[in-house]
């Protein structure tokens, strides 16, 4: 009888602890820099509008796009005068519109932030981090990272890319065309709103001249292009064939006079998680060699969306003119970046992709979240904050030796490689 009571107590305790876990919280085996920083976190939503853009999603007629004003929601996390332990409910959905086999199902999940909190102004503005989600995704896809970085003294802006979200999955050419544009436009808008005298809450809060751009999957495709990896000229021909001969995407192509990637001095670092494109020859050697911003790549060795050996690792190896790192989760597939799957995704009868959108079949997503927090903190701390003491977390043997890796608890630096 005592054994049964003890078992019920343990089950109850396990359930309680699971219910209290909030996305981004450290697990017992979390590496050192995954811990949240000293700041409470505020969060606000803004909408920015890029006027008179080609309506790629509507398709080209006789090679010509009509124009539209492109509205983007941007979620911004920042250091705040607020309760360190305050929790927040974020709205999200399962499903994929317009796929009728995957209807839109709203749900909420918890984070640690305060909506519309008063910004905490520092002695100087905070570095800026811009986040670009995958196709499809949302601005809330990586809150474990956005909150974590804000708590460490960054302003973090996550774009919700129009025609590329769960509820608004437009034709793929729109995502191909707009990813780099949305990233730069968001940077420009936050730069303007951060100036002294602006009536925005960002005035004096963010330092857009000290920016990192972070992208997952199609976001990785976008941030690499903005960072200097111009696309293959053959890619322009592919885009034109899909759009009645329209060559608008040439502005992202290596060698085209309109392409300005890599020339924005405000951008100091790039993080590309499972970047898509190399297996489809989006880049050639010349384009990858033009990436000169320090770049941190994160990948799963079994990525079946972006590819690994001929995909992400090939991008890493081709970027010969920049300081770069490649963190690999051995055995993981594509989902190395998102929040964990919500409990709602475990409901019987749902399409399996509601679960597989987030989860990995080998790795605990919460574990990957903690490892990502650790290494991205080290990389951005070094590149944007000048924390040279963080070098020890990056200058590691490719595979952890018997003593493990700096910042990892004994016996926990397993299943990972770090090339540099």
GILINHU-V771371 format. One record per helix or strand. SS is the DSSP state (a for helix, b for strand). FROM is the first residue (numbers start at 1). TO is the last residue. If there is no record, write none. Layout:
SS/FROM/TO  SS/FROM/TO
This chain:
a/2/20  a/32/34  b/40/54  a/56/58  b/61/61  b/64/64  b/67/81  b/88/94  b/105/111  b/114/115  b/118/119  b/126/132  b/137/137  a/143/151  b/154/160  b/164/165  b/168/169  a/172/194  b/206/216  a/218/227  b/231/231  a/233/242  a/248/252  b/253/253  b/267/273  a/278/280  a/285/289  b/294/300  a/308/318  b/324/329  a/343/346  a/353/356  a/365/384  a/388/393  b/401/401  b/404/404  b/416/419
